[in-house]
Amino acid sequence: MRGIRFSVSPFARAIIVCGVIAGALAVPRGAFAEGPPPPAVTVAHPLAKSVPRWDEYTGRFEPLQQVEVRPRVSGAVDTINFVDGQIVKTGDLLFVIDPRPYQIAVDSAKADVAKAQAQVEVAANDVTRAQQLAETRAITLRDVDQRKATLDVARAQQLSAEAALHNAELNLEWTQVRAPIPGRVSDHKIDIGNLVQGGQSGATLLTTIVTLDPIHFVFDASEADYIRYARLATAKERPSSRQFKNPVMVRLADEADWSHSHAGVMDFVDNQLNARAGIIRGRAIFENKDLFLLPGTFGRLRLFGGNINALLIPDSTIASDQASKIVLTVNADNKVVPKTVTLGAMYQGLRVILAGLSENDRVVIEGIANPFVRPGAVVAPKEGAITLPAEAASN
């Protein structure tokens, strides 16, 4: 099939070109030069206020007491008298080691005591008779002294036999392994019928017990924080945790905020810094009546660090840039300038800024979601104000 061709005369072509030029000239001047208007934003100066500083530390709960239960005497385990994981009181019976060999030792020691007592009686009678004979000069004073010495030896043997009896009774008592502290017992590490080794070294581990109420929380603070606390205490602006039970709060890993945190007090600060790590160990104590807190549990602790003059801004104005926190500000030329800030804790709904902003900065508090509000962009700022929620409600 042959293609269809359209031919345009030179005169018609000239008319088309003139029409295009005329249309272009008809467009209003500046229509192509003008861009979209600058995005509108609301800006406000940070709220300056004296607020309490809360320092946060990571740590774990630890028991006040932790005991490894080991036998003091050797033998076969006769009974196990607890359920793995149960709560026990001081003195509760946990294990019984076969007492029969130790009962035999007690009976033998009692016989030795009786024998020693009989020897003392005989020796005492000999001394009495010797003294009577010495009065009639039937025997010499030397004979009297010998009988007195025999009595002293018999009495010493009686004391030794009584001590051996006490030791045998103590070993018999130790066949009943009891809880030395109150708390939660672990599982039994040895079964009934097994032989266990007693003594001060190499004794068999039977189980462990940890106390739960109250419970400690241990954490590490930096050298800089310790120096700051010490200076505050010297200036009498904040009491030292060595002499005063400063209040603390702890929240667990699944607690998003501090509204459900656990309240406690400081009860110990270590006597020296770890020179290698540049940290110092601190410890707080918490009531644990419901036994909810468990040793080894991770948590975040808040410790009062004195009052500071801080700047407050809404938390919604803060953006993240990898590991940094960014706040958008507007300069005198109405250009957006990002500033890296150091965050503090929340205070009455506003975020404390520890560094990075000044009172004269104009922070973008509304319009941040607009994609055109970015560093270097020109914006149309409208003045606003940052207030505490309570102040806003009263107004």
Secondary structure in CASP SS format (residue, H / E / C, confidence):
PFRMAT SS
TARGET T0000
AUTHOR 0000-0000-0000
METHOD secondary structure of the structure
MODEL  1
M C 1.00
R C 1.00
G C 1.00
I C 1.00
R C 1.00
F C 1.00
S C 1.00
V C 1.00
S C 1.00
P H 1.00
F H 1.00
A H 1.00
R H 1.00
A H 1.00
I H 1.00
I H 1.00
V H 1.00
C H 1.00
G H 1.00
V H 1.00
I H 1.00
A H 1.00
G H 1.00
A H 1.00
L H 1.00
A H 1.00
V C 1.00
P C 1.00
R C 1.00
G C 1.00
A C 1.00
F C 1.00
A C 1.00
E C 1.00
G C 1.00
P C 1.00
P C 1.00
P C 1.00
P C 1.00
A E 1.00
V E 1.00
T E 1.00
V E 1.00
A E 1.00
H C 1.00
P C 1.00
L E 1.00
A E 1.00
K E 1.00
S E 1.00
V E 1.00
P E 1.00
R E 1.00
W E 1.00
D E 1.00
E E 1.00
Y E 1.00
T E 1.00
G E 1.00
R E 1.00
F E 1.00
E E 1.00
P E 1.00
L C 1.00
Q C 1.00
Q E 1.00
V E 1.00
E E 1.00
V E 1.00
R C 1.00
P C 1.00
R C 1.00
V C 1.00
S C 1.00
G E 1.00
A E 1.00
V E 1.00
D E 1.00
T E 1.00
I E 1.00
N C 1.00
F C 1.00
V C 1.00
D C 1.00
G C 1.00
Q C 1.00
I E 1.00
V E 1.00
K C 1.00
T C 1.00
G C 1.00
D C 1.00
L E 1.00
L E 1.00
F E 1.00
V E 1.00
I E 1.00
D C 1.00
P C 1.00
R H 1.00
P H 1.00
Y H 1.00
Q H 1.00
I H 1.00
A H 1.00
V H 1.00
D H 1.00
S H 1.00
A H 1.00
K H 1.00
A H 1.00
D H 1.00
V H 1.00
A H 1.00
K H 1.00
A H 1.00
Q H 1.00
A H 1.00
Q H 1.00
V H 1.00
E H 1.00
V H 1.00
A H 1.00
A H 1.00
N H 1.00
D H 1.00
V H 1.00
T H 1.00
R H 1.00
A H 1.00
Q H 1.00
Q H 1.00
L H 1.00
A H 1.00
E H 1.00
T C 1.00
R C 1.00
A C 1.00
I C 1.00
T C 1.00
L H 1.00
R H 1.00
D H 1.00
V H 1.00
D H 1.00
Q H 1.00
R H 1.00
K H 1.00
A H 1.00
T H 1.00
L H 1.00
D H 1.00
V H 1.00
A H 1.00
R H 1.00
A H 1.00
Q H 1.00
Q H 1.00
L H 1.00
S H 1.00
A H 1.00
E H 1.00
A H 1.00
A H 1.00
L H 1.00
H H 1.00
N H 1.00
A H 1.00
E H 1.00
L H 1.00
N H 1.00
L H 1.00
E H 1.00
W C 1.00
T C 1.00
Q E 1.00
V E 1.00
R E 1.00
A C 1.00
P C 1.00
I C 1.00
P C 1.00
G E 1.00
R E 1.00
V E 1.00
S C 1.00
D C 1.00
H C 1.00
K C 1.00
I C 1.00
D C 1.00
I C 1.00
G C 1.00
N C 1.00
L E 1.00
V E 1.00
Q C 1.00
G C 1.00
G C 1.00
Q C 1.00
S C 1.00
G C 1.00
A C 1.00
T C 1.00
L C 1.00
L C 1.00
T E 1.00
T E 1.00
I E 1.00
V E 1.00
T C 1.00
L C 1.00
D C 1.00
P C 1.00
I E 1.00
H E 1.00
F E 1.00
V E 1.00
F E 1.00
D E 1.00
A E 1.00
S E 1.00
E H 1.00
A H 1.00
D H 1.00
Y H 1.00
I H 1.00
R H 1.00
Y H 1.00
A H 1.00
R H 1.00
L H 1.00
A H 1.00
T H 1.00
A C 1.00
K C 1.00
E C 1.00
R C 1.00
P C 1.00
S C 1.00
S C 1.00
R C 1.00
Q C 1.00
F C 1.00
K C 1.00
N C 1.00
P E 1.00
V E 1.00
M E 1.00
V E 1.00
R E 1.00
L E 1.00
A C 1.00
D C 1.00
E C 1.00
A C 1.00
D C 1.00
W C 1.00
S C 1.00
H C 1.00
S C 1.00
H E 1.00
A E 1.00
G E 1.00
V E 1.00
M E 1.00
D E 1.00
F E 1.00
V E 1.00
D C 1.00
N C 1.00
Q C 1.00
L C 1.00
N E 1.00
A C 1.00
R C 1.00
A C 1.00
G C 1.00
I E 1.00
I E 1.00
R E 1.00
G E 1.00
R E 1.00
A E 1.00
I E 1.00
F E 1.00
E C 1.00
N C 1.00
K C 1.00
D C 1.00
L C 1.00
F C 1.00
L C 1.00
L C 1.00
P C 1.00
G C 1.00
T C 1.00
F E 1.00
G E 1.00
R E 1.00
L E 1.00
R E 1.00
L E 1.00
F E 1.00
G E 1.00
G E 1.00
N E 1.00
I E 1.00
N E 1.00
A E 1.00
L E 1.00
L E 1.00
I E 1.00
P E 1.00
D H 1.00
S H 1.00
T H 1.00
I E 1.00
A E 1.00
S E 1.00
D E 1.00
Q C 1.00
A C 1.00
S E 1.00
K E 1.00
I E 1.00
V E 1.00
L E 1.00
T E 1.00
V E 1.00
N C 1.00
A C 1.00
D C 1.00
N C 1.00
K E 1.00
V E 1.00
V E 1.00
P E 1.00
K E 1.00
T E 1.00
V E 1.00
T E 1.00
L E 1.00
G E 1.00
A E 1.00
M E 1.00
Y E 1.00
Q C 1.00
G C 1.00
L E 1.00
R E 1.00
V E 1.00
I E 1.00
L E 1.00
A E 1.00
G C 1.00
L C 1.00
S C 1.00
E C 1.00
N C 1.00
D C 1.00
R C 1.00
V E 1.00
V E 1.00
I E 1.00
E E 1.00
G C 1.00
I C 1.00
A C 1.00
N C 1.00
P C 1.00
F C 1.00
V C 1.00
R C 1.00
P C 1.00
G C 1.00
A C 1.00
V E 1.00
V C 1.00
A E 1.00
P E 1.00
K E 1.00
E E 1.00
G C 1.00
A C 1.00
I C 1.00
T C 1.00
L C 1.00
P H 1.00
A H 1.00
E H 1.00
A H 1.00
A H 1.00
S H 1.00
N C 1.00
END
